[in-house]
Amino acid sequence: MALAIPAYLAIIGFLGWCAWRGGETEKMMFVVNLGLLWISAIWLFGYPALIVPAVVAAASYLLFLVILTSSDLKVPVSVAQRADNDEHTGF
């Protein structure tokens, strides 16, 4: 079984390459094949094949929100600008 995994990865890679280079039909069939592959993994492995993508998606959403809301931390603010801003806001 472990020796078959590289062959499966090569087939998926070849299908991805064909979808990237091909037309709309190849792109759609690649998405359908990935969906069927995921359903097969759920059938074969059960609950872990269902929950692992959900946990990864939740972590990636959290990372996206942190990156999105931390843009103010990237912009350097000098002491003079901060003091000028404090005078206008009253703090």
C-alpha positions as CSV (number, residue, x, y, z in Angstrom):
1,M,0.0,0.0,0.0
2,A,2.8,2.4,0.9
3,L,4.5,1.8,-2.5
4,A,1.2,2.7,-4.3
5,I,1.0,6.2,-2.7
6,P,3.7,7.8,-5.0
7,A,1.9,6.3,-8.0
8,Y,-1.3,7.9,-6.9
9,L,0.4,11.2,-6.3
10,A,1.9,11.1,-9.8
11,I,-1.5,10.4,-11.3
12,I,-3.1,13.3,-9.3
13,G,-0.2,15.5,-10.4
14,F,-0.6,14.6,-14.0
15,L,-4.3,15.3,-13.8
16,G,-3.6,18.7,-12.2
17,W,-1.1,19.5,-15.0
18,C,-3.7,18.5,-17.6
19,A,-6.3,20.7,-15.9
20,W,-3.8,23.7,-15.7
21,R,-2.9,23.4,-19.4
22,G,-6.3,22.2,-20.7
23,G,-9.7,23.7,-21.4
24,E,-12.8,24.2,-19.3
25,T,-13.8,20.5,-19.4
26,E,-10.4,19.4,-18.0
27,K,-10.6,21.9,-15.2
28,M,-14.1,20.9,-14.2
29,M,-13.3,17.2,-14.4
30,F,-10.3,17.8,-12.1
31,V,-12.5,19.4,-9.5
32,V,-15.0,16.5,-9.8
33,N,-12.1,14.0,-9.5
34,L,-10.8,15.8,-6.3
35,G,-14.3,15.7,-4.9
36,L,-14.7,12.0,-5.6
37,L,-11.2,11.3,-4.2
38,W,-12.3,13.1,-1.0
39,I,-15.5,11.1,-0.8
40,S,-13.5,7.9,-1.3
41,A,-11.1,8.9,1.5
42,I,-14.1,9.5,3.8
43,W,-15.4,6.1,2.9
44,L,-12.0,4.4,3.4
45,F,-10.8,6.3,6.5
46,G,-14.0,7.5,8.0
47,Y,-14.3,10.5,10.3
48,P,-10.6,11.7,10.2
49,A,-10.9,12.3,6.5
50,L,-13.9,14.5,7.2
51,I,-12.6,16.4,10.2
52,V,-9.0,17.1,9.2
53,P,-9.9,19.4,6.3
54,A,-12.4,21.2,8.5
55,V,-9.7,21.8,11.2
56,V,-7.2,23.0,8.5
57,A,-9.8,25.3,7.1
58,A,-10.6,26.7,10.5
59,A,-7.0,27.3,11.2
60,S,-6.5,29.0,7.8
61,Y,-9.5,31.3,8.4
62,L,-8.1,32.3,11.8
63,L,-4.7,33.0,10.2
64,F,-6.3,35.0,7.5
65,L,-8.2,37.1,10.1
66,V,-5.0,37.7,12.0
67,I,-3.1,38.8,8.9
68,L,-6.0,41.0,7.8
69,T,-6.4,42.8,11.1
70,S,-2.7,43.1,11.9
71,S,-2.0,45.5,9.1
72,D,-1.6,48.4,11.6
73,L,1.2,46.6,13.3
74,K,3.3,46.7,10.0
75,V,3.2,50.5,9.6
76,P,5.8,52.2,11.7
77,V,4.6,55.2,13.6
78,S,7.0,57.8,14.9
79,V,6.8,59.3,18.3
80,A,6.0,62.7,16.8
81,Q,3.1,61.3,14.9
82,R,1.8,59.5,17.9
83,A,2.0,62.7,20.1
84,D,0.3,64.7,17.3
85,N,-2.5,62.1,17.1
86,D,-2.9,62.2,20.9
87,E,-3.4,66.0,20.8
88,H,-6.2,65.7,18.3
89,T,-8.0,62.8,20.1
90,G,-7.6,64.2,23.7
91,F,-5.8,61.1,25.1
